[in-house]
Amino acid sequence: MINIKLNNEYLNDILDRANKIFVGESKYDDADSYKGNGLLSSIETAKEEMRYADDYFECVTDPDLIDHAIYYREAARKKYTYLLKLAKRQGLVKAE
């Protein structure tokens, strides 16, 4: 396990992002809201969220927070996958 020394502000930012995901806060209501550059920007944001989620998972030690970190990480990955599929359908990204 990587030993990361993180300050409280960073952890609070991660928790804030996780809470927004779990309460369903989003600036998008449906797939039609993702268009062109907005979708590509959303994909970059989702990648950043995945990095935050991975960092959060690596630094928590409390059993309850570990469960929370697992769900947060999985939600971030699902969101990224979903956005990538949308971009492929719209021809914005090459299908592999």
C-alpha positions in Angstrom: 0.0 0.0 0.0 1.2 3.5 -0.8 1.6 5.7 2.2 0.3 9.1 1.1 0.4 12.0 3.6 -2.6 14.2 2.7 -3.8 17.3 4.4 -7.4 17.7 5.7 -8.3 20.2 3.0 -7.5 17.6 0.3 -9.4 14.9 2.1 -12.4 17.2 2.6 -12.3 18.0 -1.1 -12.4 14.3 -1.9 -15.3 13.7 0.5 -17.2 16.7 -1.0 -16.8 15.3 -4.5 -17.9 11.8 -3.3 -21.0 13.3 -1.5 -22.0 15.1 -4.7 -21.9 11.8 -6.6 -23.9 10.0 -4.0 -26.7 12.6 -3.7 -27.0 12.8 -7.4 -25.8 16.3 -7.9 -24.9 16.8 -11.4 -24.8 19.7 -13.9 -26.2 17.3 -16.5 -29.7 15.8 -16.4 -29.5 13.3 -19.3 -27.4 12.0 -22.2 -28.7 14.8 -24.5 -27.0 17.4 -22.3 -23.5 16.1 -23.3 -22.6 17.7 -26.6 -19.3 18.2 -28.5 -16.6 19.9 -26.4 -18.8 19.7 -23.3 -18.7 16.0 -23.5 -14.9 15.9 -24.0 -14.5 18.3 -21.1 -16.8 16.0 -19.0 -14.6 13.1 -19.9 -11.5 14.9 -18.6 -13.3 15.8 -15.4 -14.4 12.2 -15.0 -10.7 11.1 -15.4 -9.8 13.6 -12.7 -12.6 12.2 -10.4 -11.2 8.7 -10.9 -7.8 9.9 -9.8 -9.3 11.5 -6.7 -11.3 8.4 -6.0 -8.1 6.2 -6.3 -6.2 8.6 -4.0 -9.0 8.6 -1.5 -9.2 4.8 -1.5 -5.4 4.6 -0.9 -5.4 6.9 2.1 -8.5 5.8 4.2 -8.1 3.4 7.0 -11.4 3.4 8.8 -13.5 0.4 7.8 -16.6 2.5 7.2 -14.6 4.9 5.0 -13.1 2.0 3.1 -16.6 0.9 2.0 -17.3 4.5 1.1 -14.1 4.8 -0.9 -14.9 1.6 -2.8 -18.3 2.8 -3.8 -16.9 6.2 -4.7 -14.1 4.7 -6.9 -16.6 2.4 -8.7 -19.0 5.2 -9.3 -16.3 7.4 -10.8 -15.2 4.6 -13.1 -18.7 3.8 -14.2 -19.3 7.5 -15.0 -16.1 7.7 -17.0 -17.0 4.5 -19.0 -20.5 5.9 -19.7 -19.1 9.2 -21.0 -16.6 7.4 -23.2 -19.4 5.3 -24.7 -21.4 8.5 -25.4 -18.4 10.1 -27.1 -17.8 7.0 -29.2 -21.4 7.0 -30.3 -21.2 10.7 -31.3 -17.9 10.1 -33.2 -15.9 12.3 -30.9 -13.5 9.5 -29.9 -12.2 6.5 -31.9 -13.8 3.2 -31.0 -11.2 0.7 -30.0 
